[in-house]
Amino acid sequence: MNLDLNAVSRTKRQVDNVLYRTNEWNDRKSSQPFRPKCDYSCFEVRDVSYRPPGTQLSLLNSVSFSLPEKSFGLIFGRSGSGKTTLLQLLAGLNKPTSGCICVQRYGNDGYPSQAPEPLPSERVGIVFQFPERYFVADNVLEEVTFGWPRLKGDLQVKEHLALRLQQAINWVGLNGISLDKDPQSLSGGYKRRLALAVQLVQTPDLLILDEPLAGLDWKARADVVKLLKHLKKELTILVVSHDLKELAALVDQSWVMEMGGILKEEPLPV
Ligand SMILES: Nc1ncnc2c1ncn2[C@@H]1O[C@H](COP(=O)(O)OP(=O)(O)OP(=O)(O)O)[C@@H](O)[C@H]1O
């Protein structure tokens, strides 16, 4: 039998995406909004290693880093070094074999002001590489609201959801586009905007993007960079990318992932 491995991997990511978006809503609706009034907090990965179940292969080895809220972090490195694997752990799609992923609050003095809390996956939004391949709906509105409960009655909840929808659409500049439009008929740049709106509508605290510029023409790339610059003012963003020059101006902190899943802090080589 001939197996199309690309198609298998595409299907797996599509299933991941659908499960993630459905679970995301279910988890999010039950979680308490957590907005600490503290000096600042950091998303922290502490000594994380990962070995896929049933294998002896370590894809990540003692990875540690800290990303302060409202900052922009970038991870670069060779293909196959483990960057996507790390993002999947941050989004809660897989669990670390050892180590932890948490949110740490710090006081004025720069020391932890309380015990770290595990990072709930519902506080993380992830935009996969080539997100447009995993769109599931026939129109923009359904794509953004996919996984939302089909409510009868409760007008207040409906109004709240409608407001969030409007905010997300405005945020990514999709307001000129008819919500009836087929997502697949949008231009490359607008498809990426839609993929971002799908995540922003859930108001994540940490937004993760895997190769946000891949496969776009120069105009769409410039468009997405501009959009990320705008989002950076409101959100903590972690990007995996090979497009270092185009993103350099946005980056506050960067790390290189070396083969074997070893992460080191390193300035961008641009
Ligand atoms: N479930 C798995 N079992 C075994 N090996 C895996 C599994 N998932 C990923 N790998 C391998 O782990 C390595 C790291 O993969 P990963 O996709 O994280 O790399 P990457 O740095 O994101 O690469 P790219 O830049 O090409 O996206 C690759 O060699 C990949 O084949």
The ligand as a MOL file (V3000), in Angstrom:
LIG
                    3D

  0  0  0     0  0            999 V3000
M  V30 BEGIN CTAB
M  V30 COUNTS 31 33 0 0 0
M  V30 BEGIN ATOM
M  V30 1 N 5.7210 11.5130 17.7720 0
M  V30 2 C 6.9790 11.5070 17.3270 0
M  V30 3 N 7.7200 10.3620 17.4180 0
M  V30 4 C 9.0030 10.3510 17.0070 0
M  V30 5 N 9.6370 11.4040 16.4750 0
M  V30 6 C 8.9490 12.5480 16.3470 0
M  V30 7 C 7.5910 12.6690 16.7680 0
M  V30 8 N 7.1860 13.9450 16.5230 0
M  V30 9 C 8.2410 14.5880 15.9760 0
M  V30 10 N 9.2910 13.7560 15.8570 0
M  V30 11 C 10.6470 14.0880 15.3610 0
M  V30 12 O 11.1560 15.0510 16.2670 0
M  V30 13 C 12.0210 15.9550 15.6060 0
M  V30 14 C 11.6040 17.3680 15.9220 0
M  V30 15 O 10.4140 17.6820 15.2130 0
M  V30 16 P 9.7870 19.1550 15.2020 0
M  V30 17 O 8.6250 19.1420 14.2580 0
M  V30 18 O 9.5280 19.5760 16.5920 0
M  V30 19 O 10.9940 19.9830 14.5920 0
M  V30 20 P 11.0360 21.5030 14.1130 0
M  V30 21 O 12.2570 22.0940 14.6980 0
M  V30 22 O 9.7400 22.1650 14.4180 0
M  V30 23 O 11.2120 21.3450 12.5520 0
M  V30 24 P 10.6500 22.2880 11.3430 0
M  V30 25 O 11.4130 23.5870 11.4180 0
M  V30 26 O 10.9580 21.4960 10.1260 0
M  V30 27 O 9.1580 22.4550 11.5850 0
M  V30 28 C 11.9350 15.6140 14.1280 0
M  V30 29 O 13.0600 14.8130 13.8160 0
M  V30 30 C 10.6560 14.8020 14.0120 0
M  V30 31 O 10.7200 13.8740 12.9700 0
M  V30 END ATOM
M  V30 BEGIN BOND
M  V30 1 1 1 2
M  V30 2 1 2 3
M  V30 3 2 2 7
M  V30 4 2 3 4
M  V30 5 1 4 5
M  V30 6 2 5 6
M  V30 7 1 6 7
M  V30 8 1 6 10
M  V30 9 1 7 8
M  V30 10 2 8 9
M  V30 11 1 9 10
M  V30 12 1 10 11
M  V30 13 1 11 12
M  V30 14 1 11 30
M  V30 15 1 12 13
M  V30 16 1 13 14
M  V30 17 1 13 28
M  V30 18 1 14 15
M  V30 19 1 15 16
M  V30 20 2 16 17
M  V30 21 1 16 18
M  V30 22 1 16 19
M  V30 23 1 19 20
M  V30 24 2 20 21
M  V30 25 1 20 22
M  V30 26 1 20 23
M  V30 27 1 23 24
M  V30 28 2 24 25
M  V30 29 1 24 26
M  V30 30 1 24 27
M  V30 31 1 28 29
M  V30 32 1 28 30
M  V30 33 1 30 31
M  V30 END BOND
M  V30 END CTAB
M  END
